[in-house]
Amino acid sequence: MIADIRKVISLVDSGWRGVPVLVIGDAMLDQYIWGEVDRISPEAPVPVVRAALRDDKPGGAANVAMNLAALGACVTLVGFAGGDREQETLESLLADAGVEPHLVPVPGTPTTTKLRILSGHQQMMRVDSEPDRHFSSADYKQLLSSCFKSLSDATAVVLSDYAKGTLTAELCQQVIRAARERNLPVLVDPKNRDFSRYRGATTICPNLRELADATGKSTGDLDPLLNAGQSLVGSMDVDFLAVTLGEKGIAVLRRDSRCHAPAVARQVYDVSGAGDTVVAVLALALACGVDPDAAVQLANVAAGVVVGKVGTVPIQREELLAALSQEIALDMGEKVLPLDRLLSRVTSWRSAGQRIVFTNGCFDILHIGHIRLLEEARRKGDRLIVAVNSDDSVRRLKGPERPIVGAAERARILAALGAVDAVVTFDESTPLRLIKALRPDVLVKGGDYTEEAVVGAREVRAWGGRVDLIPLVPGNSTTRLIAKSVASVSANQFTAGVSA
């Protein structure tokens, strides 16, 4: 289980509070041609791909920015581009996603572009266009100026190095020093073999091949390779390395310790962009004060989502919440939510195509009738929300002697049930406000109601939902239990008095 899971889920729910993050690096445009192969070319022994679909997506450092924006951050991207049509396409895609692009145009050099040709899930070929010369000192001066302007508002900095010439050693060191003077975490996704250019960063996030290139060790012998990585932590003056191990997860290396976050078992279609997702999630978590080990575990969960997609696709906040559903289910406190966080949770469920069921009640002294109602309600859809009357609301409905159990305890007990996905408390006499806000697909009440008497029935039907009535378990009610308890106490007192 992820440490500090409640803080983590609260941050994901809130869109990471919209923290500003600066990404600097090699921005790219990933282009895709999708098609089918049904013959071999007569001109040469190569497959003929019959193109059916074309698509453009931000790649490289731009994909890191897209991941951050999709999770809720306010993102600025600084890098070079070619002042060409590809730059226009890339900037348009970024702006549409809420990323502010500060791409310095360098005429005469192309915007780095990777064209992938695919048939089904199989990549057939990749064609790259990229700069073939060094950028000028004037270009770097303009780039640094843009970096420093954006740094003043940032809460974290990501250096996304794809070895295309943007992140020179001098530029890296100037940015790292300026960021650390402001106590900002600096995260590096490295492609350069010489890690000394990243000296002083908070963390460097290589994969196994990149770590092997930097240390001169083999990827085939993991323990010596990770030992060499630990030595780098001290010599590079970084807090830790987060090494992605492919299907084995992520290793966190410190000078005198290491820990391992195992991979989440998923079907892998494409690993492109998984490293971008890891560094993006780590950046947000560290910017918001999450413990580094918990941040790595969260990044590992996120990477498990994106490798199940084809192509460079950023993770969405709703997908990350869905991937954390098992962690949420194990923590009943994370099921008891205020309305604003519940609305965010509902959005994530709906984005996954899930049907929302809503029921409500006092649930004072939980009994088998309540359990039956909730289990049957859960079967009506994919997620069950239970709205619980506050103590004041119960008193207005049931009288001054109720509730027997306080609202906080009632909510936590309900949250511990496997059938329940979320619990929310309301102070009004009816849950109509909540129903209008949450817009459930199914509204459930007990069989002692008629459909027309159910609060919110008209509204739910109006937006295409339905109302279901669940038969009650005969002889079970809180009122009956209380009366039985009172009678038992009175009988015992009478017996004691007679004996005396």
N, C-alpha and C positions, 0 to 999 in steps of 0.2 A: 504493500500500500504506500502511496506517495505521502511523505511526511508533510505535515501542515496542510492537509488536503482541503480543509475548510477555507483557508486563506486563498489557496490556489483556485478553487472552484468559484469563489466570490470574485476573484480578479477576472477569470475567464467570462463569467456571467456579465460583468460590468464592461467588457471590452477593454480590459486592462486600464480602465479609467482614462482611455484616450491619450496615453502618455506619448510625448513626441520622441521619435527616434530618428537619428541621422544614419543613413547608409551611404558609404563611399566605396566605389569600386568599379569593376568592369561590367557596365550595363550591356545587355545583349538583347537581340530579338530572336526568339525561337519560332521558326516557321515549320509547319507540318503539312504534308500532303498525304492524305489517307486514300487508300484504294484497294483493289483486289488483283491478285495474280492468278491468271488461268492459262498462261502460255510462256514459252521461252522465246526470246527474240531470235529471228532468223539471221540478224546481223552479227550477233555475238552470243556466247552462252550465258546470257543474263536474263533474269525474269523481267517481264513487262508488267509494270504496275499501271492499271487503268484507274486514273485519278477520279475520285468521287467527291472529296471534300478537302478544302484548304483552310488552314487556321493559323493565326499569329498569336503568340503569347510572349510577355516579357520574360527574359531569361537572365542567368548570371546574377549580378547584383540587383538587377531589376526584379528578379523573382524573389529575392530576399525581401525587397520592399513590398512586393505584392502579398507575401505571407504576413508581414507585419500589419499591413492595412486591413487584410481580411480578418485578422484577429482583433482589430479595434484601435490600433495605434495611429497616431498622426505622423506620417512618414515623409521625410525629405530624402531624395536620391540625388547624389552628386557623382558625376562621371563624365567621360568623353563620349562623343558620338560623331557621326560623319557629316552632319549638316545635309543629309540626303532624305529621300523618301522613307527609308527605313527608320530614321530618327523621328520623323513626323508620326509614323505609325506607332513607334514605341512610346513616344510622349503622349499620344492620344489614349493608348491603352492604360498607361499609368494614371493619367488624369481621371479617366473614367472610374478607376478603382479607388480614387481618393489619395493617390500619391502625388506629391509635389516634385516634379522632375526639374533638376538644375543640371542639364546636360550641356557641357561646353562643346559647341560645334567646332570640328577641326576639318575644314574643307580639304579634299584630296585624300582623306583616309575614309574607308567605309565604316559605317556602324557595324559592329560585330554581329554577325548573323549566322545562325545555324539552321540549315534546312534539313529536316528529317523526312524520309519517305517510308511510309509504313503500309503493311498489308495485314489487316487484323491487328493483333498485338505484336507482330513481328516487325522490328525495324530493319529495313532493307538496305538503306544507305543514308549517310549524312554528308552534306556539302557545307563547308564553312567559308565565310567571307570575314576577314578581319584585318586590322592595320598591319602593314608590313614594314613600318618604319617607326622610329622613336618620335614621341611628341616633343615639341620645342619648349624651351624654358618659359616663353611667354604663355604657352598653353597651360603649363603647370602653375604659373603664377595666378592665372585666372581661376584655375581649379581650386587652389588653396584659398583664395579669397572667398570663393563660394562656400568652401568647407567651414571657414572660421565664422562667416556670417550665420550659418545654420547651426553652428555648435552652441551658440549662446542660449538657444531654446531647448536643446536636446536633453533627454534624461539617460540616453545610452547611445553608443556609437558602434556601428558594425562596419568592419573593413572586409569587403567581399572581394578576394583576390583570385582572379582567374588567369593570372599571368599574361594579360593582354597589354600591359604597359601602364595602366593607370596608377597602381600603387607601387611607386618607387620606394626605396629604403628611406630616402630623405622625407618624402611626403608622409609615409607611415609614422616616422618618428616625430615629426612636427605635430601631427594630429593626435597621436597618443599622449604626448606631453601636455598639449593644450587640454585634452579631455580629462586626464588624471588630475591636473591642477584644479579642475572643477568637480572632482570626485565622481566623475562619470564612468560607469563600466564600459570597457572597450573589448569587443569580441571580434575575433579574426577567423575567417574561413580561408585557409591558406592553400595556394597552389604553388607557391615558390618554395624551392628546396631549402633556401637559406632563411631559417626562422628568425635570424638575428634582426631582421628589419621589423619584426613585431615585438621587439623587446619592450617590456613594461606594460603590455596589454593585460587586461584582466584574465582573459582565457583565449587559448588558441584551440580551434575545433577541427583537427585533421581527421581524415579517414585512415585506414591502415596503410594504404599505399603511400599517402602523403607523409605519414609518420616514418615509414620505412625510408623514403627518399631523404627525409631530413636527418635521420640518424645513421643511415648506412646499414641498417639491420634488415633481415629478411622478414617478409610477412608470414612465412611458413612456420616460424618459431615465435609464438605469441609472447611468452614470458620474457625472453630477453629484449624483445621489441618494446614492451611496456616498461621494462626497467630503464631502457634508454630514454623513453619518454619522460619518466620521472626525473631523470638527470637533467633533461631540458628545462623542466619547470624552474629549477634553481638557477641555471645559467641564463635563462631568458627573463628572469625576474617577473614571472607571471604567477597568478594565484593558483591556477590549475589548468590542465589540458582535459578537454572532453573529446575522447577518441571514438569515432563511430566504427563499430566492428561488424557492420553488415548484419547478417542474420543472428549475430551473437549479442547485439545491443550496443550500449555505450559504456566505455570505461572512463572513470574520472581519476586522473592522476595528479597527486600532490607530491611534494618533495619526499615525505615520509609515510605516505599511505596511498592506497588506491581502493576504489569501490566500483561495483559493476551493476549497471541497470540492464537486466536481461531484455531481449527483444520481445515485443508483443507478437504472438504467432498470428500471421496474416498471409494471405496469398499475395505474392510479389509479382506485379506486372512490369513495373518500371522504376528504377532507383533514381532516375534523373530528378534533380531538385530536392531529394531527401535531405542532403546536407544544408541546403538553403532553409528548409523548414526547421531543422534542428537549431541553427544559429539564430533564427528569428524568434523562436519560442524562448530560447535561453536569454536573449537580449531583453525581451519583455519581462521575463521572470526576475532577472537580476535588477532591472530598472525599478521594479516594484518591491524590491527587498525580500524576494523569496530566497530561502536557503539554497546554495548552489546544488547540493545533492538532490533536493526536491525538484529544482529547475531542470536538472538533467533527466530525472525520471519522467517529468512532463514532456520534455522534448522527445524522449524516446517513444512515448505514446503517440505524439503528433507524427513522428516519422513513420510509424506503423500505419498511419492512415494514408499518407501520400504515396507510399510504395504500392498501394493497392490500386493506383490510378495509372493511366497511360499518359505519358508526356509530362511536361513541366507544369504542374497544377498546384497552386498554393492551397494550404489548408484553410478551411473556413472555421470561424469560431464555433458554429453549430456542430460541425463535425468533431471538433475537439471535445466539446461537451458530451456528445454522444459516445465518444470513445472512453470518456471518464465515467460512463453510467454505472459500471460495476463498482468503481470506487465510491460513487455517490450512494449506491444501494447498501454498502457496508457501513455507512455513517448516517445514523438516523437524524443527527443534527443537521445534515446537509439537505434533508428533505423538507425541513420546516423553514419556509421562506417568506419574506415580505413580498408584497405584490410586485414591486418593480423587478426583483430577481426572478420571481415566478414567471413573469411575462417573457423575460429573456429565455428562460428554460423552455417555455412553450414554443417560442420561435424556433429553437433548435430542434425540438421534437417534430414540429410541423415541416421543417425543411427536410427532415428524413422521411417524410410521407406518413407520419404516425398520427393515429386518430386519438383525440383527447376526450376523456370521460371525466365528468364532474359530478360529485355528490356532496351533500352537506348534512350537518347535524350537530347536536350537542355532544354526543358520544361520552356521556357522563357515566362512569363505571362500564367499561367495555365488556360485552357479553357475546355469546355465540350468535345471537341474532345480528349484531353488528358485523361480526366476522363473515357471516354468510352473505350479508348485503355487499360488503366490500369485495369479497372474492368474485361474486357474480358481476358486480359493476366492472371490475377489471377485465373480465372476459368480453365486455362490450366494445373494447378498443385496445389501444396499445399502451396508453399512459393514463393513470388514474390520479386525479386531483381531489383531495378531500378538504372541504372548507369547514372549519370548526368555530362554533359560536364562542365569543369571548365570555369571561365570567359575568360581566355586566349584562351581556345579551342573554345569557342563560337565566339570570335572575329575573329579567323582565318577562321571560317566557314561562319559567317554571316556578317562580316564587323565591322569597328571600333565603330559604334554606338550601337552595341549589346554586352552584354545582357542588357535588361532593368532592370531585377532583378538579383542581385548577386547570386553566386553559393550557399553560405551559406543559404540564404533565400529560394532559390528554393529547396534545399535539405530538409530543415525543413518543408516546405509546403507539399512536396510529402510524407514525413514521417508521416504527420498528417492524411493521407488517410487510411481508414481501409483496402483497398485492398493491400497496400504496406507493406511488412515485413522488408525490409532493403533498405537503399539508400547509394550509394558509389559514390564519385566524381572521375573523371579521367581527366588528363591534355592533353592526346594525342588527335589527331584528330579522332581516332576511339577507340572503347572499346575492341579491339582484345586481348590486354594483360589481361584484366579482364576476358574475356570469357575463355581464356585458363587456367587461374588460378582457376576459379570457376567451370568450366565444367558443365554448366546448362543442365538439361534434355530437356528443351524447350526454344527456342530462339524466341522472338516475336518482330515483327516490324509492322508498319502501312501498309495498303493496297496500298500505293503509291509506294512501293518497289516491285521488283520481287525477288523471293527466291534467285536467283543466285547473286543478287546485295547486299544482306544482309551481312554485315561484320560478320564473324564468322560462317556463315552457313555451310561451308565445314567442319570446325573443329567439330561443334556440331554433324553433321551427322556422322562423322568418329567415335565418341565414342558412337554411338547408340541413340543420341538425335534426336529431330526433330525441324523444323522451321515452325512457324505459322504466317500468315499474317492476320491482323485484319482490316476489312473495315473501312475507315475513315468516320467521320460525315461530310457530305457535307457543305461547306461554312465556316468551322472553321479552322483557322490557326493563329499563333501568328503574322505572317507578315500582314495578313489581318486586325487583330485587331489594330496593330500599325498604318497601313495606314488609317484606319477609324478614329482613335483618332487624327492623324495629320490633316486629312481633317476637322474634327469637330472643332479643335482649330483654324485652318485657317479661317473657316467660321465665327466663333465667333469674331475673330479679325477684319475681313472685315466688319461685321455688326456693331461692335463698332466704326470703323472708319467712316462709312457712317453716323451713328447717330451723331458723333461729328461734 
